[in-house]
Amino acid sequence: MEEKEKIIAYTCHACGIRGVDPPKSKKGNYMCPECGNQVEISEKRVVKKKEK
């Protein structure tokens, strides 16, 4: 069985926080969960998980 998982890494320039999987706003932009400003996406990748 193969499962795809997307990882989105972000950096918020307003408050300086970094993390993964930022919440999306209604406009489709990614927002900082701490301060609510728009974040810069630094990395998007899909990780494939294989279960034995």
N, CA, C and O of each residue as an XYZ file, in Angstrom:
208
protein
N       0.840     -1.195      0.000
C       0.000      0.000      0.000
C       0.882      1.254      0.000
O       1.847      1.357      0.758
N       0.522      2.202     -0.872
C       1.343      3.407     -0.989
C       0.511      4.634     -0.643
O      -0.629      4.772     -1.087
N       1.083      5.505      0.138
C       0.366      6.680      0.600
C       1.193      7.924      0.302
O       2.392      7.965      0.576
N       0.543      8.935     -0.259
C       1.253     10.175     -0.563
C       0.937     11.222      0.491
O      -0.210     11.389      0.904
N       1.969     11.914      0.912
C       1.796     12.952      1.914
C       2.567     14.190      1.477
O       3.766     14.117      1.207
N       1.884     15.317      1.410
C       2.541     16.554      0.986
C       3.037     17.314      2.211
O       2.319     17.483      3.196
N       4.279     17.764      2.120
C       4.861     18.565      3.195
C       5.157     19.948      2.637
O       5.854     20.088      1.632
N       4.625     20.965      3.297
C       4.870     22.341      2.895
C       5.583     23.053      4.033
O       5.025     23.233      5.116
N       6.819     23.455      3.777
C       7.582     24.180      4.788
C       7.449     25.675      4.523
O       7.480     26.116      3.374
N       7.299     26.455      5.604
C       7.089     27.884      5.431
C       7.913     28.691      6.427
O       8.362     28.182      7.454
N       8.095     29.968      6.087
C       8.738     30.926      6.975
C       7.883     32.181      7.009
O       7.505     32.706      5.961
N       7.578     32.661      8.194
C       6.829     33.905      8.336
C       7.806     35.038      8.621
O       8.528     35.009      9.617
N       7.826     36.039      7.736
C       8.767     37.147      7.908
C       8.279     38.149      8.941
O       9.063     38.933      9.475
N       6.970     38.121      9.221
C       6.416     39.078     10.181
C       6.818     38.731     11.617
O       7.246     39.600     12.377
N       6.675     37.443     11.982
C       7.003     37.070     13.368
C       8.202     36.125     13.463
O       8.652     35.797     14.561
N       8.718     35.689     12.306
C       9.947     34.908     12.303
C       9.781     33.426     12.597
O      10.767     32.722     12.815
N       8.544     32.947     12.604
C       8.309     31.537     12.923
C       8.492     30.676     11.672
O       8.231     31.120     10.554
N       8.942     29.448     11.878
C       9.052     28.483     10.787
C       8.275     27.237     11.167
O       8.149     26.903     12.345
N       7.757     26.556     10.157
C       7.018     25.343     10.450
C       6.603     24.635      9.182
O       7.101     24.938      8.097
N       5.692     23.692      9.319
C       5.173     22.966      8.170
C       3.647     22.989      8.189
O       3.018     23.168      9.232
N       3.075     22.802      7.000
C       1.620     22.756      6.828
C       0.905     23.994      7.376
O       0.137     23.892      8.333
N       1.152     25.157      6.776
C       0.458     26.361      7.221
C      -1.015     26.317      6.824
O      -1.357     25.704      5.813
N      -1.887     26.950      7.594
C      -3.310     26.979      7.239
C      -3.551     27.875      6.032
O      -2.815     28.836      5.808
N      -4.590     27.554      5.249
C      -4.919     28.358      4.079
C      -6.007     29.362      4.415
O      -6.924     29.074      5.185
N      -5.890     30.554      3.823
C      -6.942     31.548      3.968
C      -8.019     31.306      2.922
O      -7.893     30.412      2.085
N      -9.074     32.105      2.973
C     -10.171     31.948      2.025
C      -9.734     32.277      0.601
O     -10.325     31.778     -0.357
N      -8.709     33.108      0.451
C      -8.216     33.478     -0.869
C      -7.269     32.433     -1.449
O      -6.869     32.531     -2.609
N      -6.911     31.433     -0.648
C      -6.017     30.389     -1.125
C      -4.560     30.647     -0.809
O      -3.686     29.886     -1.223
N      -4.292     31.726     -0.069
C      -2.927     32.004      0.354
C      -2.637     31.257      1.648
O      -3.548     30.902      2.395
N      -1.366     31.026      1.896
C      -0.976     30.380      3.147
C      -0.762     31.437      4.217
O      -0.150     32.476      3.970
N      -1.279     31.156      5.415
C      -1.184     32.116      6.503
C      -0.411     31.562      7.687
O      -0.368     30.352      7.910
N       0.192     32.458      8.434
C       0.908     32.076      9.651
C      -0.093     31.777     10.757
O      -0.967     32.601     11.029
N       0.014     30.607     11.406
C      -0.908     30.274     12.493
C      -0.690     31.129     13.746
O      -1.571     31.200     14.603
N       0.467     31.775     13.860
C       0.763     32.585     15.038
C       0.220     34.016     14.907
O      -0.494     34.503     15.783
N       0.576     34.682     13.786
C       0.225     36.105     13.674
C      -0.782     36.403     12.564
O      -1.326     37.505     12.506
N      -1.037     35.431     11.682
C      -2.058     35.613     10.657
C      -1.587     36.286      9.379
O      -2.377     36.495      8.459
N      -0.310     36.627      9.315
C       0.218     37.219      8.094
C       0.499     36.150      7.046
O       0.573     34.961      7.354
N       0.656     36.599      5.796
C       0.961     35.649      4.730
C       2.406     35.174      4.883
O       3.309     35.963      5.159
N       2.602     33.872      4.699
C       3.933     33.296      4.864
C       4.569     33.009      3.516
O       3.882     32.899      2.500
N       5.887     32.890      3.521
C       6.619     32.517      2.317
C       6.845     31.018      2.348
O       7.356     30.475      3.327
N       6.457     30.351      1.261
C       6.639     28.910      1.179
C       8.072     28.629      0.735
O       8.495     29.056     -0.339
N       8.807     27.912      1.571
C      10.207     27.648      1.256
C      10.397     26.294      0.589
O      11.366     26.092     -0.144
N       9.479     25.366      0.837
C       9.648     24.037      0.249
C       8.320     23.304      0.168
O       7.535     23.291      1.117
N       8.086     22.691     -0.994
C       6.931     21.800     -1.146
C       7.470     20.471     -1.629
O       8.203     20.414     -2.616
N       7.113     19.409     -0.942
C       7.543     18.099     -1.420
C       6.516     17.041     -1.042
O       5.760     17.178     -0.080
N       6.522     16.002     -1.827
C       5.609     14.897     -1.569
C       6.430     13.716     -1.091
O       7.369     13.278     -1.756
N       6.059     13.213      0.068
C       6.748     12.077      0.649
C       5.885     10.840      0.452
O       4.704     10.815      0.801
N       6.498      9.831     -0.110
C       5.770      8.579     -0.314
C       6.077      7.627      0.839
O       7.233      7.328      1.139
N       5.009      7.164      1.468
C       5.173      6.213      2.558
C       4.797      4.833      2.065
O       3.749      4.648      1.447
N       5.652      3.869      2.338
C       5.345      2.489      1.968
C       5.188      1.661      3.218
O       6.047      1.661      4.099
N       4.074      0.953      3.283
C       3.840      0.066      4.424
C       4.060     -1.365      3.992
O       3.661     -1.776      2.903
N       4.705     -2.119      4.872
C       4.989     -3.524      4.552
C       3.817     -4.402      4.929
O       3.868     -5.616      4.736
